[in-house]
Amino acid sequence: MSQIARTSVHTIKTLWEGLARVPDLSKASIGTATALSALWFALLLIFYTVPEIDLAVAGFFFRATDCGNAANHLVCGGFPVSQNGVVQVIRKILFYVPHVTGLCILVALITAIVESKHKRISEFPALKMQNREWIAKLALSLLAALIGPFLVVNVILKEWSGRPRPIETDFFGGTMHFMPAGSFAGACDSNCSFISGEAAGAGIMICIVPFIPLAWRSRLGPPLVIASIATALLRVAFGGHYLSDAVLGWLSSPVIFAWVFVVYHLLCGPQKRSNSKPTSILHK
């Protein structure tokens, strides 16, 4: 193998392994959670004040056609990527990956709870504390998923934002007027565009990567990261969401994930420190 080929392989391997080096937001500080929140609102402000970004990106994937007899439409056409059979299958698979990830977390949580009753853990303070922290991580991850993608995104924002999807707006063959990200003045009644629920679910997957055992992380981490990003991008390519919906939906999960753990550490930090005292007998 030539030097150039070896260098290329090494570069690809380094980039691949780098995808698994996701920050562990279960250890996020107030500063980290605040910074993520500030980034979310800063991006929202940019997308709101410069709506041309959303229109330009959606327009890149849109293909106009002759309206023919549809005189009531100023623009006709569609998003050809959404009609590609292979891409449709990929999108369908990616749709279920967050659900499978959530199921794995639930199974791991049940397993950890069952194991906590076993003598090999319950009789050793250090192992008992480690198991308790693992249970807390898994339970809080599920809580973050319920608060973020389910409650905040799907129950609240998507039902009340009123923002039409690209395929519903008159710029891209629909009948409703375009609304910038953050505007609640749109004509959409329910299941609206702001923000993307699938992207939010994919964002949770990023937060889970640091929980994967180190021996498997380099194998499972990169595919999860790629699937997470691809899920959000495909929603834009399909005309189901604007770029702002996908980006803000995806980022909303790390924001909420970080805050869930910050609140937990603030409320339970002193208790955890006091519970860790018995481990000192191991050093006597």
N, C-alpha and C positions, 0 to 999 in steps of 0.2 A: 504493500500500500504506500502510495506517495506521501510526502510530507504534507501537501495541501489537503489530501483526503483525510489523513490522520487529524489534521487541525480542524477540519470541518466536522468530523465525527465527535471530536472532543468538545467543540463549541456547541453542537446540538445537544450532546449529553449534559453539558453544564447548564444550558438553558432549560432543558427538560427537568433536571433536578431542582433548578431554581424555582420552578413553578410550585414545588411542594413547600417552599419556605414561606408559608403564610404566617403573619403575626398571630399569636395566640390572644384573641380578644377576650378570653375568659380571665385574663390577667390585666385587662385594661384599667388604666387609672382614670380619674375624673378628667385629667387633662387630655388623654387620648379620646375619650368619649365626647368631650366638648369640641375637640378639633374635628372629629368626624362629623359632628352635627353642624359645625360652622361650614365645613366643606359642602355638605348637602344643601344648606341654605344659600351658599354662595353660587353653587351651580344652578339652583332654582332661579336666583336673581338674574343670572346670565341668560338662561333660556327664556325667562319672562321678558327681559328687556331687548333681547336679540332673537325674536322668533324665527328670523330668516334661517337660523341654524337648523331648526326642525324641518322647515320647508325644503331646504336645500338637500338634506340627507334623505328625506322621504322622496323627493323628486328624483334622486339618483336611481332609486329602485322602481320608480313608476314609469310605465310606458303608455303614452297616449295613443288612442285609436280614433278612427272616424266615428262620430256619434250617429251618423245615418239618420234614421227617422226619430231618434231620441232628441227632439228639439228642445225639450225641457232641461237638458243637460248642457252646461257650458263646456264641460270637459268630460271626456269618456276615456276609458282605459283601465288598467289594472296593474297589479304587481306580479310580474311573470315568475318570480322566484317561488311564490306561493302555489304555483301550478305545476312545479317540478315534482314528479313522483318520488324521486330519491330524497330530495330535501324535505318533502312532507313526512316521509318515514323517519328521517333523522329528527325532525322537530317533535314528532310523536314520541319517540324514544326519550328525547331530552325532557319532554313534559313530565314523564314519570320518574326521572332520576331523583328529583328532590323528594318525591313521595317514598321511594325506596330508601333514600338516605334517612328520612324521618323514621321509617319502620326499623331500620338498623339501629338507630339511636334508642328507640323504644325497647327493642330486644336486649340491647346492651344494658339498659337501665334495669329491666326486670332481672337479668342475669346477675347484675351487681347487687341488687337487693336480696336475691336468694343467697348469693355467696356470703353476704354480710352475716348470715345466721350460722355459717359453718365455723366449727371450732378453730380451724387453722387461721381464721381471720379474727373472730370475736375474742379470742384469748390473747391476742397480741396487740397492744395499744397502737403501735406504729402502723401495722397493717389495717387495723380498724379505722384509724384516722385517714389513711390513704384511700380506703374503700369508701368512706363517707364523703370525701372530697370528690371522688369519681362519680358517685351517685348525684351529688349536687351539680356537677358539671353537666351531666346528661339531662337531669331534670330541668335545669335552667335553660339548656339549649332548646328543649321542647317548648318551654314557656316562651322563649324569645320567638320561636317560629309561630306560636299561636298569637302572640301580641303583634308581631310584624306582618308577615305575609297574609295571615288570616284576618285579624281584627282591623289593624290600621289600614292596610292596603285594600283588601277585598270587601270588607264590611263597611268601612267608612269612606275612604277616598274614592274608590271606583264607583261607589253608589251615589256619592254626593258631589263629585267634582264637576260633572256636566260636560267634560271635554270630549268631543267626538274623536273617534279614531281616524287615522289618515284615510282609510277606505270610505269613511262616512262624510268626509268634508268635500266641499265643492272644488277644491284645488285638485282633487284626485278622483273625480268621478262620483262623489257623493252628493248629498243635498244639504248638509249642514255647513254652517260657517266655521272656519278655523278659529280656534282659541289657543292662546299661548299657555305654556305650562304655568300652573298656579292660578289661572283664572277659573272661577267657578260660575261663569256666566254662559256656559255653553248649553246647547239644546239636548244633549244626551240625557236620557232618563235613568239608565242603569247600566252596570257593567261597562263603565266609561274607560277612556284611555289613560287618564291620570290616576295613579301610576301603574306600571305593569306588574300584575300579580305573578306572572311566570318569572319575570326578572327578579322579583323579590324572593321567590322560592329558591331561585338559583343562587341568590346572594347568601342565603343561609348555608349552602353547600361549602362556600369559601370558608365560613367560620368554623366548620367542622373538621377541615383538613388537619389542623394541629392535634386533634383528638385521635387520629389514626396512629396505631402503634408504629414506632420509629422504623421497625423492620419492614413494614408495608408502605410507609408513607411515600417513599420514592417511586413506588409502582402505582399506587392508587391516587396519590395527591395530584399529580399533573393531569391525569384524565378528568378528575373532578373539577379542577380549575378551568380547563379548556371547555368542558361541558357547561359550566356555570356561565362563562363569558359568551359562548356560542348561543345559549338559550336566549340571552338578552338581545344579541345582535339579530337573531332570526326573527324576533318579533318586529323589528324595524324593517327587515327585508321583506316580510310578508305583508307589510302595510297595516299590521295590527296595532302598532304603537309608534309614536314619534321617538326620536333619539332621546329626548328629555325624559319621556316615560320610562324607557328602558334603563337609562343611566341612574335616574333618581330611584326607580324601583329596586334596582340591584343594590345600590348603596344604602338604601333604607334598612336593609337587614343587618349589615355590620354595625350601623348606628344603634339600632335597637338592641342587638346582641350585646354590644359593649355596655350600654346603659343598664341592661338587666343584671349583668355581672357586677358592675360598679355598685349598684344599689344593694345587691346581695353582700358584697364585701363590706360595705358601710354598715349594714345592719347586723351581719353575723361575724365580722372580723374579730371583735373582742372575745366572743364565745369560742371561735375557732382557736384563738391563742390560748385560752384557758384550758380547752380540751387537749391541747398538745402537750401540756405539762407532764402527764403521766409517762410520756415517752422517755423522760429523763432517766427512768429506772434502767433503761438499756445501757446507760453509760456508767452505772454504779459498779 
